[in-house]
Amino acid sequence: MPIGRGSLNRNFTVSQSDTRLARLKARAAGIRYALQTEAMDRSKTRELEQTLRNLELAIRGMENTLKEE
């Protein structure tokens, strides 16, 4: 019995989203660690803080999207 095309796409998308979410969380954790341990100038610190804020927003958005599916 063939699997419907929509079912296959939905499963692939959820799996792909889980992978992306895990990568975003890992990157955010790495940036948090760098901010705590590295000695950087103020401009680099601000750049990393902004990147971290953007990643956290993306993570929250992806988690909300995955909950709705």
C-alpha positions, 0 to 999 in steps of 0.5 A: 500500500503506497504512502500518501505524499502529504504524509511523507512531506509532513514527517520529513518537515517535522524531522527536519525542524527537529534537527534545525531546532537542535542546531539552533539550541547548540549554537545558542549554548556555544555563544552563551559559553563564549560570552561567559568565558572569552575576553572580547572587546565591547563591539564583539560582545554586543555582536554576540549578544545580539546574535544570541537574542536572535537565536533565542527568538528563533528557538521560541518561534520554532518550538511554538510552531512544532507545538501547533503541528 
